[in-house]
Amino acid sequence: MNEDMKGKVVVITGATSGIGQVAAENLAALGARIVQVARDQRRGQEALERLRSLSPDVAHSIYYADLSRLGEMNRVACEIANAETHIDVLINNAGAMFGSRQLTEDGLELTFALNHMAYFVLTHGLRERLVASAPARVVNTASDAHQAAALDLNDLQSAEAYRGNSLEWLRYGGPGFKVYSRSKLCNILFTRELARRLAGTGVTANCLHPGFVATRFGDQTGGLISFGIRIGKRFALSPQQGAETLTYLASSPEGASVTGEYFHKCRPIAPSREAQDDAMAQRLWAETARLARLED
């Protein structure tokens, strides 16, 4: 069951396609005002026009940023915080998988930067608005891909992970999936530690596995991964099905009272043992804050 979202402000990344687009449109249909963060201006404008057609009287908005770059993460968080007097829901949903190791201008591995650092930095930049708006929520899109991962804090930039060997690559479908899996483990550990730190503020933090969904995800990865994903999409969930848990966590009454959990099919389930390691979650938080040059 979803709440009436009239008057609620939802900030969401990765909403120009796939489950993010569907969730944004679902929430707009419930009355929310959507603040999107996107990279591609053409797709961003198309997404904004769809939202405005759903609720012409609501002032939906969009910001553009490359969420793999620390400067852009900080800039867009600052711009949104300055423009919005309150934020009821933050949905960190943008993410990707890459077939080869690439470094950003900040010296961060691209998957780690986009899939984990952006969640951390954007949430940090909007935290005061969320707390001031309590009850409020943070929702992070993770994945059951984390089940295959273990975190090495000495190799967060995956210099070793991308080297691998043929047996490892066969197991994971390529080094890109191994690195992606680690980033999804980071999402869950981040959510657990964020929930701990937000305890008593009225802001909840939960994450989810949307299921294997037929979206644009993985199309540009290349190699065996893209081939396997294309085959698998024939049997995948629709974006509408994949967005159900995302919409649920952002709008259901239960989403206001449960925190620190990992959800699938609108229910909390247990993640991997590694994803329940609270000591590792705290260590990852401290290292992420250091890399982002933010106070722990």
N, C-alpha and C positions, 0 to 999 in steps of 0.2 A: 504494500500500500504506500502511495506517495502522498506527501503533504502538498497543500497549496503553497506554491513558491512565490506568490505575488509579493513584490517588494524586496525579494531576496536578490543579492548580487553574487553571481558565480563567475569566478575567474578560471579559465580553462586553457590549457595548452594542447596542441595537437588536435584541434577541433575542425580542421578544414577537410577531413576525410575520415573514413572508418568509424570506429566506435566513438571517437571523440566528437565527430560531427553529429552522429545520431544522439548521443547523450546531450549535447548542447541544444539540439532541436527539441528533444524530450523535455528538458528543463525549461526552455523558453515557452513550450506549449503549456507548462504548468504555471507560467506567470513570471519566471525569473528573468532578470536582466543579465545578459551574457556579456562578459568581457573576455574576448579571445586574445591569445598570443599566437601569432603565426609567422612563418618565414616567407612564404610565397605570396606575393601581393595579388596575383590573379585569383588563386584559389581562396585567399583570404576575403577578397571582395565578393566572390560568389557565395561564400559561406555567410557573410554578413547580410547579403541580400536575401538569402533563404530565411535567416532569423527574422529580418524585418518583415518579410511576407507573412510569417507566423504570428507576429505580434507587432503590428505597425505603430502602436502607441507607446512602445517601450524603446528606450534609447540604448539599444545594443551598441557595442563598440569593439574596436579591434586595434591591437598594437602589433608592430612588426619587430622581430628580433631574431637573431641567430643564436639559439639557445645552446650552442656548443662553445660559445665564447664568454668568458667570465665578464668582460666589460659589458656585453649585451645583456647578460642575465641581470647584472646589477642595475643597468640603465632602465630596463623595462620594469623591473620591480619598483624602482624609485618613481617612475612615471605613473604607474598604476596606483601606488600608495599615495602620491600627491593628488591624484584625480578623484580617488574614491574615499568618501568619508567612512564607509564601512564595507566589509567583505564578509559574506556569510559562508561561502564555500570556495575553497581553492582545490582545483583538480589538476594534478600533475600527470599528464597523459602522453605528452610528446616523447617519441623514442624511435630508434632505428637499429638496424644490424648491418655491419659492414664486413665485407669479405677479406679485407686486408687491413693491416695496422696503419692508421693515419694519426698524426699528431696535430692538435690545434695550435694556434698562435701562442697559447699559454703553456705549451709543452705537455698537454694532457692528451691521453688516448681518446679518440673521437667518441667511441661508444660510451666510455666512462663519463666523459664530459656531458654529453647530451642526455644520457639515460639516468645518470645519478647526480652529477654536480648541479645540473639545472634544477632538479627537484629541490635540492638542499638550498641553493642560493635564492631561488624565487620564494620559497617558503620563509626563509630568514628575512627577506626584504618585506614580506607582507604580514609577518607575524604580529606586529603591533596592531594592524588593522583588524586581523582576525580576533585577537584577544579582546579588543575594544568592542567587537561586534558579538561577543559570545551571547548565546550558544552559537558556535560556528564549527566548521568541519574542514579537514584536509583529507583528500582522497588521492591515493597514489596508485597508478596502474603498474602492477608487477606482472608476474607470469609464473606458471608452473615449470617453466624452463629453469627456474632456480634450483629445482630438485637435483639437477646434474652438477651443481656448482659447489665449490669450496673457495673461500676467500683467502687470498694471500696478500696481506697488507704490504709486503715488500715488493709486490708486483702489481699494484693497482693500475699501472699504465700498460700492463700486458706485454712487456718486452719479451718475457719468457713464454707467455701463453700463446702468442702468435707463432713462435718457433715450433713448438710441439714436435710431434712425429707422426708418421703415417697411421699408426694404430690409434693414437689419440684423435686424429682428424677423422678416421673412419667412425670412431665412437660418437663424436660430436657432430659429424656432418661437415666438418671444417673448423678452423680456428675461430672464425667469426661467430659461430654459434656458442662456442665455449666462452668467449668474452662477453657475448650478449647475456648468457646465463648468469655470469658473475654480476653483471649490472643489475639484473632482476633480483638477485640475492641481496645486493646493496639496497634496493628499494624496500625490501621487507625489513631489513635491519634498521634502515633509516626510520621507517614508520614506527617500529617498536620504541626506539630511543626518543623519537619526537613525541610519541604518546606519553612516555614517562616524564619528559620535560614539561609537557603541557598540562600535566595532572593538576587539577584544581582551578584551571583557568576557564573552563567551560568550552574549550576547543577540543574536539576529538580528532584522532588521526587513524585512518584505516587504509588498507591496501587490498588489491584484488587480483585474481586471475580471471580474465574475461573469457577464457576458452580459446581454441584455435579458430580464428575468424578469417573469412575471405575478405581481405582489404588490400590496400596498396602495399602493406608491410612486406618487406623482403624482396619486392620486385627488382630493386636496384642493387641488391647485395652481390649478385654474380655467382658464378661457379655452381657447385653441387647444391649449395643451400637454396639458391633461387629456383633451381630445377625441382628440388624436392618440395619446396613450398608451393610452386605452381601445381604440382600433382596433388598435393594434400588439400589445396583449396577446393577441389572438386567435392570433397566430403566435409568441408568446414562449416562452421556456423555462419549465419548472415550477420552483417554489422548490427542489425536490429536486435538479434539474439545476444550478440557479444556485448552490447551496451546496457543490457538489463541490470547487471550488478553495479556498473558505474552509476547509472541513474538512481538505483536503489540507495546506494551509500550517500549520494548527494542530497536525497530528498525524503527518504523514509524516516518515520519517527524513531526507528531503531538506530539509525545512523547518528542520532544525537546523544545516545546513551552508551554505546559500545565504543571502545577505543583500543588501539594497539593490536587489532586483529587482522587476519588475512582471510579474505572472503572468496568464495566461488559459488556460483548459482544462488547468490543472495543469502548465503549462510557462511558463518565463520568455520574454517577448517584449519587443521594443523599444517603449517608449512614444514619444510625439512628440518632436521635436527640442527643443521648449521644456521638456519634462519631463526632459530629460537635462542641463539647464543647471545645473551644480553651483554656479556663482557665484550664480545666482538663488536656488538652494536655501538657500545660506548667508544671503543677504540677507533672504529670507522668514523664515527661522528667527529672525534678529535682530529683525525687525519684529514678529513674532508674540510673542516673549518680551517685548518692550516693551509691547505692547498688553495682554498678560496680567499685566504687572507681576511678571515672574519673571526670575531671573538667566539671562543668555544661556548 
